[in-house]
Amino acid sequence: PDNKPHVGGNTWAGGTGGSDTAGLGGRGGPYRTDSGHPVHQVSGEMKREVSEEAKRRAKKMAEEALEKKLKELDMGKLDWKRYNNLRTQVEEPIVQLKSYLKDLKKRSEERVWMKNQSTGELDDAKIVDALSGERDVFKRRGSPDDSNHNSLHSEPVTIKLIVDISASMYRFNGYDQRLERLLEATLMMMESLRDDKRFRLHVFGHNGSSSKIPLVNPDTSLDEATQLRVLECMVANTQYTYAGDNTVEAISLAVEEATKGDLVIIISDANLERYDITVDDLA
């Protein structure tokens, strides 16, 4: 009760290497709770000793806890301190990315050579066509909007960010801050593409429970409160989802649903060996 480190047992939440209660590194607990203590990981053999009935009860408890947490987020119970800390970490990358996108827009508006014109300078590559009577053998300088040039002004580019919100992201965050870095990357994308009509941002999560968890769509208003709600939802999923992996399924689904010109970005910490995922599976 005083948040003292404890190993094993099934009485207090927040410990490690125990059973039944929420903690880290144990077996049979319904979800994960990190109290900042060193993690004592139980063996896979001990985890396999947990009965199917106990697993079903734990999974049901986790689903109920996740539902409760998501309802709290909808009611505005948000951790602004966490948002501000994350925003501070990615402030410079956001400025850099926005600057790059602004430069990209400027370059897309530069005048280009438009070919197959009926007037202008004779196109050296069209001399044979000119001799054979072809009329559209000239080229002239113009803006991309005056031609069929494929610029960022034609159609918005769809970006699909597929993020790993599985149990391992929470479990190993204390070792390498992988969950924090995922939150920072997602925040950077949301803020950098916010109100930029040239891009359509989708963010989907994947974990042991689902290969497609909608988080952001192009119609989502990405104000600070919404961004924080998305990040908190990601954290909640990592804490309460049941262990497992749907990385390959998430990749397959995202690629199948993508159309020509879409950009699909996949983030996963999947233990490929543990889940028997090969290079061929990812190809």
C-alpha positions, 0 to 999 in steps of 0.5 A: 500500500505504500508503493514499496517494492515487492516480488511475488505474491497476489495481494498488492498491485504494482509489484513484479513477478507475482500472480493474479494482481496487476504488476509487471513481469508476473503471470495471470494478472489482468493488466499491467501497472508500472510502479517504477520498481526493478522488474523480476520476470517469471519464466515462460513455463510458469506462465504456461501453468496458468489455467485457461479459466484464469486467463479468461477471467483476467482478459475480461477484467482487462477489457472492463478496465480499458472500457472504464479508462476510455470513458474517463478520457471521453469525460476529459480526465486528461494528463496535461503534464504528460502532454507538455513533457512530450511536446517539449521533447519533440518541439524541435523536430516539429519545427524541422518537419514543418519547415521541410513540408513548407519547403516542399510546397514551395518547390512544388510551386516552382516553374517547370518545363511543360512538354507536348505544347503547341507553342513555345520552344522546339523540344529537341526530343521531338525533332523527329515528330516535328518532321513527321508533321506532329504539332505538339512538339514544343515546350514552355515554362509554366507552373505545375498547376498549368500542366499535368505535372503531379504536384502536391496541389492535385490530390491530398497525400494519404498517410497511414501511421500504424502504431504498436499499442501492444502489452510489450510497449508498456511492459518494456518502457521502463527499459528503453522508453519505447512507449514514450518514443512512440508517443513522441513520434505520433505527436510529432506527426499529428502536430506537423500535419495539423491543418495541412490540407495537402495531407490526409492523416490516419492513425491506427493501432494494433495489439494482441486484441486487434489488428486495426484500432482507429485513433485518428482520421482526416476529419479528426480535429487535431487540437491539443486536447484531441492530441492528448486524448489520442496519446492517452488512448494509446497508453491505455491500450498498452496497459490493459490489452491482453498479451499477443501480437497482430503486427503481420495482420496490421501490415497486411490490412494497411497495405491491402486498403492502401491505394496508389500514392498512399504512404504507409508507416508501420511501427512495431516492437514485435518479438519476431522470433517469439511469434515465429514471424519471418522476413517472408511474412513481412515482405 
